[in-house]
Amino acid sequence: ETGSEDIDILPSGLAFISSGLKYPGLKSFAVDKPGEIFLMDLNEDNPRAVELRISRGFDLASFNPHGISTYVD
């Protein structure tokens, strides 16, 4: 419902999606909801985005993802 801000697709077909960007002047449909990171396996017949759990100790309340990138070693 907040839309995705960015997506990065690995060669394996896994897609990481950042969502929930709040920016001055940009309409937000979920003002009190923190940002999220989703994972989607594009190899599946019916891929769906699954929210990833963020580690304890992370300040989730102020999480406002703008972009996403991955590093493959």
TIMI-2910 file (N, C-alpha, C, CB; in pm, 1 decimal, decimal comma, always signed):
<rs>
+----------+----------+----------+----------+----------+----------+----------+----------+----------+----------+----------+----------+------+
!      n_x !      n_y !      n_z !     ca_x !     ca_y !     ca_z !      c_x !      c_y !      c_z !     cb_x !     cb_y !     cb_z ! resn !
+----------+----------+----------+----------+----------+----------+----------+----------+----------+----------+----------+----------+------+
!    +81,2 !   -120,9 !     +0,0 !     +0,0 !     +0,0 !     +0,0 !    +84,9 !   +126,4 !     +0,0 !    -92,0 !     +0,4 !   +119,6 !  Glu !
!   +214,3 !   +116,4 !    +37,1 !   +299,3 !   +234,7 !    +30,4 !   +383,9 !   +235,6 !    -95,0 !   +388,2 !   +242,6 !   +152,3 !  Thr !
!   +381,0 !   +127,5 !   -171,7 !   +456,9 !   +122,1 !   -295,8 !   +603,7 !    +94,2 !   -270,4 !   +441,6 !   +251,5 !   -372,4 !  Gly !
!   +673,6 !    +57,2 !   -376,3 !   +816,3 !    +31,5 !   -360,4 !   +894,7 !   +153,5 !   -405,0 !   +859,5 !    -93,2 !   -440,5 !  Ser !
!  +1009,5 !   +173,0 !   -342,4 !  +1094,3 !   +286,6 !   -376,3 !  +1202,9 !   +243,8 !   -473,5 !  +1156,5 !   +347,7 !   -250,0 !  Glu !
!  +1255,0 !   +121,5 !   -454,1 !  +1362,5 !    +73,4 !   -540,8 !  +1363,9 !    -78,4 !   -536,8 !  +1500,7 !   +131,4 !   -497,5 !  Asp !
!  +1430,7 !   -138,2 !   -635,8 !  +1441,9 !   -283,3 !   -643,4 !  +1580,0 !   -317,2 !   -697,3 !  +1329,6 !   -344,9 !   -733,2 !  Ile !
!  +1638,2 !   -426,4 !   -645,0 !  +1766,5 !   -475,5 !   -695,1 !  +1751,4 !   -625,7 !   -714,5 !  +1885,9 !   -441,1 !   -596,6 !  Asp !
!  +1778,7 !   -673,6 !   -835,4 !  +1761,6 !   -814,8 !   -868,3 !  +1898,1 !   -880,1 !   -882,8 !  +1678,5 !   -832,1 !   -998,0 !  Ile !
!  +1919,2 !   -986,5 !   -805,1 !  +2043,8 !  -1062,0 !   -810,7 !  +2043,7 !  -1154,8 !   -932,4 !  +2064,0 !  -1143,0 !   -680,6 !  Leu !
!  +2161,5 !  -1197,2 !   -979,5 !  +2168,0 !  -1291,3 !  -1091,3 !  +2091,3 !  -1421,3 !  -1064,2 !  +2312,6 !  -1323,3 !  -1122,5 !  Pro !
!  +2073,7 !  -1457,3 !   -937,1 !  +2003,0 !  -1580,0 !   -899,6 !  +1851,6 !  -1567,6 !   -916,2 !  +2035,7 !  -1616,6 !   -756,0 !  Ser !
!  +1801,6 !  -1444,9 !   -937,4 !  +1657,5 !  -1424,4 !   -950,9 !  +1591,0 !  -1375,3 !   -824,5 !  +1592,6 !  -1550,6 !   -993,7 !  Gly !
!  +1667,9 !  -1354,7 !   -717,1 !  +1611,3 !  -1298,0 !   -594,8 !  +1606,0 !  -1145,8 !   -609,4 !  +1695,2 !  -1339,6 !   -469,0 !  Leu !
!  +1494,1 !  -1088,6 !   -573,6 !  +1476,1 !   -944,2 !   -583,0 !  +1456,2 !   -885,9 !   -443,1 !  +1355,6 !   -909,4 !   -674,6 !  Ala !
!  +1531,8 !   -781,9 !   -411,0 !  +1516,9 !   -709,0 !   -285,3 !  +1447,1 !   -577,4 !   -316,4 !  +1655,8 !   -684,9 !   -215,3 !  Phe !
!  +1343,3 !   -546,8 !   -240,0 !  +1259,2 !   -430,1 !   -267,0 !  +1254,2 !   -342,5 !   -142,1 !  +1115,3 !   -473,2 !   -310,4 !  Ile !
!  +1284,3 !   -213,4 !   -158,6 !  +1269,9 !   -120,9 !    -46,2 !  +1136,2 !    -49,3 !    -61,9 !  +1389,5 !    -18,0 !    -39,9 !  Ser !
!  +1072,2 !    -23,6 !    +50,9 !   +938,6 !    +35,7 !    +48,4 !   +919,3 !   +127,7 !   +168,2 !   +830,5 !    -73,9 !    +47,3 !  Ser !
!   +832,3 !   +225,5 !   +151,0 !   +794,1 !   +311,4 !   +262,8 !   +867,8 !   +442,8 !   +270,2 !   +814,5 !   +239,4 !   +388,6 !  Gly !
!   +922,8 !   +490,5 !   +159,2 !   +993,7 !   +618,0 !   +161,5 !   +899,6 !   +731,7 !   +198,8 !  +1058,8 !   +645,7 !    +25,7 !  Leu !
!   +942,2 !   +811,3 !   +294,1 !   +868,1 !   +932,6 !   +331,1 !   +958,2 !  +1050,7 !   +301,0 !   +824,0 !   +931,2 !   +483,1 !  Lys !
!   +907,7 !  +1142,1 !   +224,8 !   +986,2 !  +1256,0 !   +177,7 !   +897,1 !  +1379,3 !   +179,6 !  +1043,8 !  +1230,6 !    +34,5 !  Tyr !
!   +946,6 !  +1494,1 !   +223,7 !   +863,8 !  +1615,2 !   +227,3 !   +802,6 !  +1643,9 !    +89,7 !   +947,5 !  +1736,1 !   +274,4 !  Pro !
!   +673,5 !  +1665,2 !    +87,5 !   +603,8 !  +1695,9 !    -37,3 !   +555,4 !  +1572,4 !   -111,9 !   +693,5 !  +1775,3 !   -126,7 !  Gly !
!   +597,8 !  +1453,1 !    -68,4 !   +556,8 !  +1328,0 !   -131,4 !   +443,2 !  +1268,9 !    -49,2 !   +676,5 !  +1227,6 !   -143,0 !  Leu !
!   +329,4 !  +1241,3 !   -113,5 !   +213,6 !  +1187,7 !    -41,9 !   +247,5 !  +1052,4 !    +17,7 !    +91,6 !  +1176,2 !   -135,2 !  Lys !
!   +213,8 !  +1032,5 !   +145,1 !   +237,2 !   +906,1 !   +213,0 !   +103,1 !   +848,9 !   +256,6 !   +332,5 !   +924,2 !   +334,5 !  Ser !
!    +77,4 !   +722,0 !   +220,1 !    -49,0 !   +658,5 !   +255,4 !    -43,3 !   +591,2 !   +392,1 !    -87,2 !   +556,9 !   +150,0 !  Phe !
!    +75,3 !   +576,4 !   +446,6 !    +92,5 !   +512,9 !   +577,2 !   +195,7 !   +593,1 !   +655,9 !   +136,6 !   +362,8 !   +562,6 !  Ala !
!   +157,3 !   +709,2 !   +701,3 !   +250,1 !   +802,3 !   +765,2 !   +317,5 !   +744,7 !   +889,2 !   +177,7 !   +928,2 !   +802,3 !  Val !
!   +245,6 !   +665,3 !   +967,6 !   +299,9 !   +611,9 !  +1092,4 !   +369,7 !   +477,3 !  +1075,7 !   +189,8 !   +598,2 !  +1193,2 !  Asp !
!   +372,2 !   +422,7 !   +956,0 !   +432,7 !   +291,5 !   +932,1 !   +578,7 !   +308,0 !   +890,7 !   +354,1 !   +213,7 !   +823,4 !  Lys !
!   +670,3 !   +233,4 !   +955,4 !   +811,8 !   +243,9 !   +916,9 !   +836,5 !   +178,5 !   +781,4 !   +901,7 !   +179,1 !  +1023,7 !  Pro !
!   +952,0 !   +206,0 !   +724,4 !   +988,8 !   +145,2 !   +597,8 !  +1009,6 !     -4,3 !   +611,7 !  +1113,7 !   +209,9 !   +542,9 !  Gly !
!  +1014,3 !    -72,7 !   +497,1 !  +1028,9 !   -217,9 !   +497,5 !  +1120,0 !   -261,4 !   +382,9 !   +890,9 !   -286,9 !   +486,4 !  Glu !
!  +1173,8 !   -383,4 !   +397,1 !  +1247,9 !   -447,7 !   +289,8 !  +1175,9 !   -579,3 !   +260,5 !  +1400,0 !   -470,8 !   +328,5 !  Ile !
!  +1150,8 !   -604,5 !   +132,5 !  +1083,5 !   -726,3 !    +90,2 !  +1177,2 !   -809,8 !     +4,3 !   +954,1 !   -693,6 !    +13,3 !  Phe !
!  +1152,1 !   -939,5 !     +0,0 !  +1226,5 !  -1032,2 !    -83,9 !  +1126,7 !  -1102,4 !   -175,4 !  +1307,5 !  -1135,3 !     +2,3 !  Leu !
!  +1161,4 !  -1114,5 !   -303,0 !  +1076,8 !  -1184,2 !   -399,0 !  +1165,4 !  -1277,1 !   -481,3 !   +999,4 !  -1083,4 !   -490,8 !  Met !
!  +1124,9 !  -1403,9 !   -491,9 !  +1198,5 !  -1501,4 !   -572,0 !  +1133,0 !  -1507,2 !   -709,7 !  +1200,3 !  -1643,4 !   -503,3 !  Asp !
!  +1198,3 !  -1447,8 !   -808,1 !  +1141,5 !  -1440,2 !   -942,5 !  +1147,8 !  -1573,3 !  -1017,2 !  +1213,2 !  -1334,2 !  -1022,2 !  Leu !
!  +1207,9 !  -1675,7 !   -955,6 !  +1211,0 !  -1809,5 !  -1014,9 !  +1082,8 !  -1887,0 !   -988,0 !  +1329,9 !  -1887,5 !   -961,9 !  Asn !
!  +1003,3 !  -1841,5 !   -894,6 !   +878,8 !  -1909,9 !   -859,2 !   +773,5 !  -1886,4 !   -967,1 !   +826,8 !  -1861,6 !   -721,8 !  Glu !
!   +679,7 !  -1980,2 !   -978,7 !   +571,7 !  -1966,5 !  -1077,0 !   +484,2 !  -1844,6 !  -1047,6 !   +485,4 !  -2093,3 !  -1078,8 !  Asp !
!   +454,3 !  -1822,7 !   -920,4 !   +373,5 !  -1708,3 !   -877,8 !   +449,4 !  -1631,2 !   -770,6 !   +234,2 !  -1754,2 !   -824,7 !  Asn !
!   +551,1 !  -1554,2 !   -810,8 !   +631,5 !  -1484,3 !   -709,4 !   +549,0 !  -1384,2 !   -630,4 !   +748,8 !  -1412,9 !   -775,0 !  Pro !
!   +577,4 !  -1376,3 !   -500,9 !   +512,7 !  -1276,1 !   -416,1 !   +616,0 !  -1217,4 !   -322,3 !   +394,3 !  -1337,4 !   -336,1 !  Arg !
!   +598,1 !  -1093,1 !   -289,2 !   +691,0 !  -1023,0 !   -200,6 !   +665,3 !  -1063,7 !    -55,8 !   +677,5 !   -869,5 !   -217,1 !  Ala !
!   +773,3 !  -1098,5 !    +14,3 !   +765,7 !  -1138,5 !   +154,9 !   +848,5 !  -1038,7 !   +235,2 !   +817,1 !  -1286,5 !   +176,5 !  Val !
!   +787,8 !   -983,7 !   +340,1 !   +859,3 !   -887,3 !   +424,0 !   +971,4 !   -956,4 !   +500,6 !   +762,4 !   -818,1 !   +521,9 !  Glu !
!  +1091,0 !   -898,4 !   +496,9 !  +1203,7 !   -951,7 !   +572,7 !  +1201,3 !   -895,0 !   +714,0 !  +1338,0 !   -918,8 !   +502,9 !  Leu !
!  +1232,8 !   -979,4 !   +811,6 !  +1243,7 !   -932,9 !   +949,6 !  +1374,2 !   -857,7 !   +965,5 !  +1235,6 !  -1051,2 !  +1050,1 !  Arg !
!  +1369,0 !   -748,7 !  +1037,3 !  +1487,5 !   -667,8 !  +1061,4 !  +1538,3 !   -698,7 !  +1201,7 !  +1456,8 !   -515,3 !  +1044,4 !  Ile !
!  +1668,6 !   -712,2 !  +1216,2 !  +1731,8 !   -752,1 !  +1342,3 !  +1690,8 !   -664,3 !  +1459,3 !  +1881,7 !   -749,0 !  +1327,9 !  Ser !
!  +1690,1 !   -725,6 !  +1576,6 !  +1663,8 !   -650,4 !  +1699,5 !  +1772,5 !   -546,1 !  +1718,5 !  +1656,3 !   -744,8 !  +1822,8 !  Arg !
!  +1738,0 !   -438,4 !  +1784,9 !  +1835,5 !   -332,9 !  +1810,6 !  +1839,3 !   -228,4 !  +1700,3 !  +1972,2 !   -392,7 !  +1827,9 !  Gly !
!  +1775,1 !   -256,4 !  +1588,7 !  +1771,1 !   -161,5 !  +1477,9 !  +1658,5 !    -62,5 !  +1503,8 !  +1751,5 !   -234,5 !  +1340,9 !  Phe !
!  +1680,0 !    +64,6 !  +1478,9 !  +1577,9 !   +166,8 !  +1502,5 !  +1475,6 !   +162,8 !  +1389,4 !  +1642,1 !   +308,4 !  +1513,6 !  Asp !
!  +1383,5 !    +68,9 !  +1399,1 !  +1283,8 !    +47,7 !  +1294,4 !  +1187,9 !   +166,3 !  +1280,6 !  +1204,9 !    -78,9 !  +1323,1 !  Leu !
!  +1159,6 !   +234,4 !  +1391,2 !  +1064,3 !   +345,7 !  +1388,2 !  +1108,9 !   +457,2 !  +1293,9 !  +1045,3 !   +401,9 !  +1528,3 !  Ala !
!  +1239,5 !   +475,6 !  +1278,0 !  +1287,9 !   +583,4 !  +1190,9 !  +1339,5 !   +530,1 !  +1056,3 !  +1399,0 !   +661,6 !  +1261,6 !  Ser !
!  +1315,7 !   +401,3 !  +1027,5 !  +1363,6 !   +341,6 !   +902,9 !  +1288,2 !   +402,4 !   +785,1 !  +1346,5 !   +187,2 !   +905,0 !  Phe !
!  +1361,0 !   +467,4 !   +696,8 !  +1303,8 !   +539,2 !   +582,9 !  +1389,9 !   +509,8 !   +459,3 !  +1296,0 !   +694,3 !   +611,3 !  Asn !
!  +1377,3 !   +387,4 !   +403,4 !  +1469,0 !   +346,4 !   +296,8 !  +1452,2 !   +426,2 !   +167,6 !  +1449,8 !   +200,5 !   +267,5 !  Pro !
!  +1564,2 !   +473,1 !   +117,5 !  +1566,4 !   +544,6 !    -10,4 !  +1670,7 !   +475,8 !    -97,4 !  +1598,8 !   +699,1 !     +8,3 !  His !
!  +1624,9 !   +382,8 !   -179,7 !  +1714,6 !   +305,8 !   -264,2 !  +1755,2 !   +176,0 !   -198,7 !  +1836,9 !   +386,5 !   -298,0 !  Gly !
!  +1818,0 !    +90,5 !   -277,6 !  +1870,9 !    -35,1 !   -226,1 !  +1972,6 !    -86,1 !   -326,9 !  +1756,9 !   -140,4 !   -201,1 !  Ile !
!  +2075,3 !   -148,9 !   -277,1 !  +2173,7 !   -210,5 !   -366,2 !  +2230,0 !   -333,2 !   -296,5 !  +2287,9 !   -110,0 !   -404,4 !  Ser !
!  +2283,7 !   -423,4 !   -374,8 !  +2340,8 !   -545,0 !   -320,3 !  +2483,2 !   -559,9 !   -370,0 !  +2256,3 !   -667,9 !   -358,4 !  Thr !
!  +2559,0 !   -640,8 !   -300,0 !  +2696,6 !   -670,1 !   -339,9 !  +2709,7 !   -821,0 !   -346,2 !  +2801,6 !   -607,2 !   -240,4 !  Tyr !
!  +2747,5 !   -874,2 !   -459,5 !  +2767,1 !  -1017,4 !   -475,2 !  +2916,6 !  -1044,1 !   -482,4 !  +2693,7 !  -1071,5 !   -602,1 !  Val !
!  +2965,3 !  -1129,9 !   -391,3 !  +3108,4 !  -1161,4 !   -385,7 !  +3132,2 !  -1295,0 !   -454,2 !  +3159,9 !  -1165,0 !   -238,4 !  Asp !
+----------+----------+----------+----------+----------+----------+----------+----------+----------+----------+----------+----------+------+
</rs>
